């Protein structure tokens, strides 16, 4: 990753379904968040009090469709691994 403000791609399989997601860092005054479109839903990932990423702020339901919470946890883990260079 070239810099904290550069978008990057996550490519992985979840429950045997391939995912290719663009992660767009959103730098604010004192923190950085990550915007990701998951199954047509705009999701924001921000650090919680323990420093772990969580999905917040955006609706997780779109046209009666709920995004799998375990998928969101998996994406959060993958973002952290990428950002931390693991």
C-alpha atoms as an extended CHARMM CRD file, in Angstrom:
* protein
*
        86  EXT
         1         1  UNK       CA              0.0000000000        0.0000000000        0.0000000000  PROA      1               0.0000000000
         2         2  UNK       CA              1.4930000000        3.2990000000       -1.0560000000  PROA      2               0.0000000000
         3         3  UNK       CA             -0.0380000000        5.4740000000        1.6530000000  PROA      3               0.0000000000
         4         4  UNK       CA             -2.7940000000        5.6040000000        4.2000000000  PROA      4               0.0000000000
         5         5  UNK       CA             -4.9240000000        7.7490000000        1.8890000000  PROA      5               0.0000000000
         6         6  UNK       CA             -4.6840000000        5.4330000000       -1.1330000000  PROA      6               0.0000000000
         7         7  UNK       CA             -7.5670000000        3.0520000000       -1.9470000000  PROA      7               0.0000000000
         8         8  UNK       CA             -6.6530000000       -0.6290000000       -2.0180000000  PROA      8               0.0000000000
         9         9  UNK       CA             -8.3330000000       -3.8790000000       -3.0320000000  PROA      9               0.0000000000
        10        10  UNK       CA             -9.2600000000       -6.8900000000       -0.9160000000  PROA      10              0.0000000000
        11        11  UNK       CA             -9.5710000000      -10.1640000000       -2.8300000000  PROA      11              0.0000000000
        12        12  UNK       CA            -10.7730000000      -13.1860000000       -0.8940000000  PROA      12              0.0000000000
        13        13  UNK       CA            -13.3430000000      -15.9640000000       -0.6740000000  PROA      13              0.0000000000
        14        14  UNK       CA            -16.0030000000      -16.0750000000        2.0270000000  PROA      14              0.0000000000
        15        15  UNK       CA            -18.2700000000      -19.1120000000        2.2720000000  PROA      15              0.0000000000
        16        16  UNK       CA            -16.9890000000      -20.2480000000       -1.1310000000  PROA      16              0.0000000000
        17        17  UNK       CA            -18.0300000000      -16.9600000000       -2.7640000000  PROA      17              0.0000000000
        18        18  UNK       CA            -15.2830000000      -14.7410000000       -4.2460000000  PROA      18              0.0000000000
        19        19  UNK       CA            -15.1870000000      -11.0940000000       -3.1940000000  PROA      19              0.0000000000
        20        20  UNK       CA            -13.2200000000       -8.2240000000       -4.7010000000  PROA      20              0.0000000000
        21        21  UNK       CA            -13.7750000000       -5.0680000000       -2.6770000000  PROA      21              0.0000000000
        22        22  UNK       CA            -12.2800000000       -1.6050000000       -2.9860000000  PROA      22              0.0000000000
        23        23  UNK       CA            -11.3830000000       -0.1090000000        0.4020000000  PROA      23              0.0000000000
        24        24  UNK       CA            -11.3730000000        3.6910000000        0.3990000000  PROA      24              0.0000000000
        25        25  UNK       CA             -9.5870000000        5.3030000000        3.3600000000  PROA      25              0.0000000000
        26        26  UNK       CA            -11.3770000000        8.3520000000        4.7450000000  PROA      26              0.0000000000
        27        27  UNK       CA             -8.9960000000       10.5210000000        6.7480000000  PROA      27              0.0000000000
        28        28  UNK       CA            -10.5810000000       12.7670000000        9.3570000000  PROA      28              0.0000000000
        29        29  UNK       CA             -8.8740000000       15.1450000000       11.7540000000  PROA      29              0.0000000000
        30        30  UNK       CA             -7.9570000000       12.5840000000       14.4290000000  PROA      30              0.0000000000
        31        31  UNK       CA             -8.8050000000        9.2230000000       12.9170000000  PROA      31              0.0000000000
        32        32  UNK       CA             -9.0020000000        7.1980000000        9.7450000000  PROA      32              0.0000000000
        33        33  UNK       CA            -12.0300000000        5.2260000000        8.6240000000  PROA      33              0.0000000000
        34        34  UNK       CA            -12.4820000000        2.8970000000        5.6800000000  PROA      34              0.0000000000
        35        35  UNK       CA            -15.4460000000        2.9590000000        3.2710000000  PROA      35              0.0000000000
        36        36  UNK       CA            -16.3520000000       -0.2800000000        1.5140000000  PROA      36              0.0000000000
        37        37  UNK       CA            -19.3210000000       -1.2180000000       -0.6590000000  PROA      37              0.0000000000
        38        38  UNK       CA            -20.4320000000       -4.7010000000        0.3880000000  PROA      38              0.0000000000
        39        39  UNK       CA            -23.3240000000       -6.3520000000       -1.4290000000  PROA      39              0.0000000000
        40        40  UNK       CA            -24.5400000000       -2.9400000000       -2.6540000000  PROA      40              0.0000000000
        41        41  UNK       CA            -24.4000000000       -1.4450000000        0.8750000000  PROA      41              0.0000000000
        42        42  UNK       CA            -21.9790000000        1.3460000000        1.8160000000  PROA      42              0.0000000000
        43        43  UNK       CA            -20.2160000000        0.2920000000        5.0320000000  PROA      43              0.0000000000
        44        44  UNK       CA            -17.8490000000        2.4020000000        7.1560000000  PROA      44              0.0000000000
        45        45  UNK       CA            -15.2340000000        0.6530000000        9.2700000000  PROA      45              0.0000000000
        46        46  UNK       CA            -13.8100000000        2.6090000000       12.2340000000  PROA      46              0.0000000000
        47        47  UNK       CA            -11.6790000000        1.6720000000       15.2240000000  PROA      47              0.0000000000
        48        48  UNK       CA            -13.5050000000        1.0120000000       18.4780000000  PROA      48              0.0000000000
        49        49  UNK       CA            -12.1660000000        1.7420000000       21.9830000000  PROA      49              0.0000000000
        50        50  UNK       CA             -9.9940000000       -1.4020000000       21.8390000000  PROA      50              0.0000000000
        51        51  UNK       CA             -8.4310000000       -0.5070000000       18.4830000000  PROA      51              0.0000000000
        52        52  UNK       CA            -10.3920000000       -3.1100000000       16.5170000000  PROA      52              0.0000000000
        53        53  UNK       CA            -12.2860000000       -2.1780000000       13.3570000000  PROA      53              0.0000000000
        54        54  UNK       CA            -16.0660000000       -2.4050000000       13.4490000000  PROA      54              0.0000000000
        55        55  UNK       CA            -18.7640000000       -1.6940000000       10.8910000000  PROA      55              0.0000000000
        56        56  UNK       CA            -20.7330000000        1.4050000000       11.8640000000  PROA      56              0.0000000000
        57        57  UNK       CA            -22.7730000000        4.3540000000       10.7000000000  PROA      57              0.0000000000
        58        58  UNK       CA            -24.1710000000        3.1100000000        7.4150000000  PROA      58              0.0000000000
        59        59  UNK       CA            -27.2490000000        1.0080000000        6.9230000000  PROA      59              0.0000000000
        60        60  UNK       CA            -26.4870000000       -2.6890000000        6.6380000000  PROA      60              0.0000000000
        61        61  UNK       CA            -29.8500000000       -3.3280000000        4.9970000000  PROA      61              0.0000000000
        62        62  UNK       CA            -30.5100000000       -2.4840000000        1.3610000000  PROA      62              0.0000000000
        63        63  UNK       CA            -33.8060000000       -3.3190000000       -0.3330000000  PROA      63              0.0000000000
        64        64  UNK       CA            -34.6210000000       -5.9060000000        2.3290000000  PROA      64              0.0000000000
        65        65  UNK       CA            -31.1670000000       -7.5190000000        2.1540000000  PROA      65              0.0000000000
        66        66  UNK       CA            -29.0570000000       -7.8830000000        5.3040000000  PROA      66              0.0000000000
        67        67  UNK       CA            -25.2520000000       -8.1150000000        5.0680000000  PROA      67              0.0000000000
        68        68  UNK       CA            -23.8380000000      -11.1280000000        6.9240000000  PROA      68              0.0000000000
        69        69  UNK       CA            -22.3020000000       -9.8290000000       10.2060000000  PROA      69              0.0000000000
        70        70  UNK       CA            -19.5720000000      -12.5020000000       10.0150000000  PROA      70              0.0000000000
        71        71  UNK       CA            -18.6480000000      -11.2350000000        6.5440000000  PROA      71              0.0000000000
        72        72  UNK       CA            -18.2990000000       -7.7180000000        7.9930000000  PROA      72              0.0000000000
        73        73  UNK       CA            -16.0390000000       -9.0800000000       10.7690000000  PROA      73              0.0000000000
        74        74  UNK       CA            -13.9370000000      -10.8910000000        8.1640000000  PROA      74              0.0000000000
        75        75  UNK       CA            -13.5950000000       -7.7230000000        6.0720000000  PROA      75              0.0000000000
        76        76  UNK       CA            -12.6040000000       -5.7030000000        9.1700000000  PROA      76              0.0000000000
        77        77  UNK       CA             -9.8980000000       -8.2770000000        9.9930000000  PROA      77              0.0000000000
        78        78  UNK       CA             -8.5830000000       -8.2020000000        6.4180000000  PROA      78              0.0000000000
        79        79  UNK       CA             -8.4660000000       -4.3790000000        6.3800000000  PROA      79              0.0000000000
        80        80  UNK       CA             -6.4690000000       -4.3770000000        9.6380000000  PROA      80              0.0000000000
        81        81  UNK       CA             -4.0640000000       -7.0110000000        8.3120000000  PROA      81              0.0000000000
        82        82  UNK       CA             -3.5130000000       -5.0090000000        5.1100000000  PROA      82              0.0000000000
        83        83  UNK       CA             -3.0390000000       -1.6930000000        6.9050000000  PROA      83              0.0000000000
        84        84  UNK       CA             -0.6790000000       -3.2550000000        9.4610000000  PROA      84              0.0000000000
        85        85  UNK       CA              1.3090000000       -4.9290000000        6.6820000000  PROA      85              0.0000000000
        86        86  UNK       CA              0.6690000000       -8.5090000000        7.7800000000  PROA      86              0.0000000000
